[in-house]
C-alpha cells in the first residue's frame, strides 16, 4: 500500500488525478476501521492532514462554508448557533475521541446510509463542493448519494468543503440506537423549519439504501401550515396534522431487517421521531415568535 502525503491542496488534486483509486484519509474514523478489519485494502492512501484549509470554516451572510476536515467537536463548540441540527447530530457521533477526528467531509465520502450528519445536512439544505484538476462542482446533498456507501464523486474528485444554509429557524435531530452512545443508528431523523421561505425540510438516515428526504411529508406539512396561517399566528399544530406528517415520514422510508433492527421497527421509530421533533421545533418557533411580538 502506497501512502501519499501532499503538502497543499493543489498537490492533493494532482495526486488524485494521477492515482484515481487513491482513498482520501483525514480523521480515519471510517477508513482505518475498514482496513483494520480487512474489509478494504486500497492500493493508495491519500493523507490530507497537512492541508490546513480543509480544517477551516467561514460564516457568510446566508451560508457556512465548512472545510471537509473540520471535526465534529469544532461544529459543536463554534457553530451551534448557525448549524444547530448538525451540532445536535455531532453530539451523537461516537466518543469524544471520534468527534475530535471525524468530520462531515469524511461522513459524506463514506456515504453510509447510517452516517449521523446526513439527516441534518438534508434538512438544513447543503451543497457539496467537489473539486478536481478539471474544475469545481457544487452538488446538492440530496443528489450526492447514489447507493449504499456510494456517492457521485468522479474518480479524480475530492471534497473540499460543504456549504450549509445558516439556520433561520429551529432545527432538531433524533437518533435511535441500541445504546445511548458510540452506536450506529438504527434510524435517524432530522427536521429544520425555514420561516424565511415558510418551508420545512427533513432528512432520514439508516432507513433506506441512501439518506433521503421525506418529500411527501414536507409538502403536506408546508401546505397545512400555510392553509391554517400557523406561520403567522403561531398556534399549536393540530394533532391530526402531526400524525399525518409522522405517517408520511414513515412511508418515505425503505428499510431492511438487520442485526440492529427490523424494517417494521425502523418505520415505527421514524414516525415517533418525526412527531416529537416537529413538536420540539414548533414549540421553539412559537416561543421565538411570542418573544418577537412582545419586544
Secondary structure, DSSP 8 states (H G I E B T S, - for coil): -EEE--SSHHHHHHHHHH-TT-EEESS-TTHHHHHHTTS---SEEEE-TT-GGGG-EEE-SSEEEEETT-BHHHHHHHSTTT-HHHHHHHHTSS-HHHHHH-BHHHHHHHT-TT-HHHHHHHHH-EEEEEEETTEEEEEEHHHHEEETTEE---TT-EEEEEEEE--SS-EEEEEE-SSSSS---SEEEEEEEETTTTEEEEEEESSSSS-B--HHHHHHHHHHHHHTTHHHH-----HHHHHHHHHHHHHH-----BTTB-HHHHHHHHHHHHHHHHHHHHHHHHHHHHHHHH-
